[in-house]
Amino acid sequence: MEHQVEFKNNQDNANNRVQKSQIYVSGPAKLQLTRMGIGREGALLRISVLPGGCSGMTYSASIEHSERDADVLLFQEGGITVITDAKSASYLEELSIDYSNDLIAPGFRFQNPKSVKSCGCGASFKV
């Protein structure tokens, strides 16, 4: 299932990391994350799964400058770091992040093989 996500800028302060899980970040997504400043001055991407939307769960993504206790490292390559909280990690394993520069709906696309249903607008999902 494909989902679009908007990114917010936040700052937090902690710095412990826990286990590495696997997600995939496409070349276009890596390029866009780098353009957005991920990897510069300690900026990293946090992805969370929250209750909400008409299908039950929604993604939240933010740019942050530090980690929290017990964060899970999802991806780290070429200066790009993606983290999440322990509760969200199980929903995000095998997640694919892509970026599309479509004329009508440019943005990040999340494809989650664990998703069994999504709403019509693609903003929420169910596992």
C-alpha positions as CSV (number, residue, x, y, z in Angstrom):
1,M,0.0,0.0,0.0
2,E,1.3,3.5,-0.9
3,H,1.1,6.4,1.5
4,Q,2.2,10.1,1.3
5,V,3.8,11.8,4.2
6,E,4.6,15.4,5.0
7,F,7.7,16.2,7.1
8,K,7.8,18.6,10.1
9,N,10.9,20.1,11.8
10,N,11.3,19.1,15.4
11,Q,14.2,19.0,17.9
12,D,14.7,16.5,20.7
13,N,17.5,15.7,23.1
14,A,18.7,12.2,23.9
15,N,21.2,10.0,22.1
16,N,20.9,6.3,22.7
17,R,20.2,3.9,19.8
18,V,18.8,0.4,19.9
19,Q,18.9,-2.4,17.3
20,K,18.8,-2.0,13.6
21,S,15.7,-2.9,11.6
22,Q,15.5,-3.0,7.9
23,I,13.8,-0.5,5.6
24,Y,14.5,0.5,2.0
25,V,15.1,4.1,0.9
26,S,15.1,4.6,-2.9
27,G,17.7,6.8,-4.7
28,P,15.2,9.6,-5.4
29,A,14.1,9.5,-1.7
30,K,17.7,9.7,-0.5
31,L,18.4,12.6,-2.9
32,Q,15.3,14.5,-1.6
33,L,16.1,13.8,2.1
34,T,19.6,15.2,1.5
35,R,18.1,18.3,-0.2
36,M,15.9,18.7,2.9
37,G,19.0,18.7,5.1
38,I,19.0,15.2,6.5
39,G,22.6,14.3,7.4
40,R,23.8,17.9,7.8
41,E,24.4,19.3,11.3
42,G,23.1,16.1,12.9
43,A,19.7,16.2,11.2
44,L,18.0,12.9,11.0
45,L,14.6,11.5,10.0
46,R,12.1,10.1,12.6
47,I,9.2,8.0,11.3
48,S,6.5,6.9,13.7
49,V,3.2,5.0,13.4
50,L,0.3,6.6,15.3
51,P,-3.3,5.7,15.7
52,G,-5.5,7.7,13.3
53,G,-7.1,8.0,9.9
54,C,-10.0,6.0,8.6
55,S,-8.0,2.8,8.3
56,G,-6.6,2.9,11.9
57,M,-3.0,3.9,11.6
58,T,-1.0,6.7,10.1
59,Y,2.6,7.6,9.5
60,S,4.3,10.6,11.1
61,A,7.6,11.9,9.9
62,S,9.8,14.7,11.3
63,I,13.3,16.1,10.9
64,E,15.1,16.1,14.3
65,H,18.5,16.9,15.5
66,S,19.0,14.3,18.3
67,E,17.8,10.9,19.3
68,R,15.7,9.7,22.3
69,D,16.5,6.9,24.7
70,A,15.6,3.5,23.2
71,D,15.3,4.8,19.6
72,V,15.6,2.1,16.9
73,L,17.8,2.7,14.0
74,L,15.9,1.8,10.8
75,F,18.4,3.0,8.1
76,Q,21.8,4.6,7.9
77,E,23.7,5.2,4.7
78,G,25.5,8.0,3.1
79,G,24.9,10.4,6.0
80,I,21.1,9.7,6.0
81,T,19.8,8.3,9.3
82,V,16.2,7.2,9.9
83,I,15.1,6.3,13.4
84,T,11.8,5.3,15.1
85,D,10.5,4.5,18.5
86,A,10.4,0.9,19.7
87,K,6.6,0.6,19.4
88,S,6.6,1.8,15.8
89,A,9.5,-0.4,14.7
90,S,7.5,-3.6,14.2
91,Y,5.1,-1.8,11.8
92,L,8.0,-0.3,9.8
93,E,10.1,-3.4,9.1
94,E,10.5,-3.9,5.3
95,L,9.0,-0.4,4.7
96,S,10.0,1.1,1.3
97,I,10.3,4.9,1.0
98,D,10.3,6.5,-2.4
99,Y,10.0,10.0,-3.6
100,S,8.0,11.0,-6.7
101,N,8.2,14.4,-8.4
102,D,4.8,14.0,-10.0
103,L,3.2,17.1,-11.4
104,I,0.0,16.6,-9.5
105,A,1.1,15.0,-6.2
106,P,4.8,15.2,-5.6
107,G,6.1,13.8,-2.4
108,F,7.3,10.8,-0.4
109,R,5.6,7.5,-0.9
110,F,5.6,4.8,1.7
111,Q,5.0,1.2,0.7
112,N,4.5,-1.2,3.6
113,P,4.2,-4.9,2.9
114,K,2.5,-5.4,6.3
115,S,-0.4,-3.1,5.3
116,V,-3.6,-5.0,4.4
117,K,-5.8,-2.0,3.8
118,S,-5.5,1.7,3.2
119,C,-8.0,4.5,2.9
120,G,-8.9,6.1,-0.4
121,C,-6.6,9.1,0.0
122,G,-3.7,6.9,1.1
123,A,-3.1,8.7,4.4
124,S,-3.8,5.8,6.7
125,F,-3.4,2.0,6.7
126,K,-4.3,-1.2,8.6
127,V,-2.1,-4.2,9.4
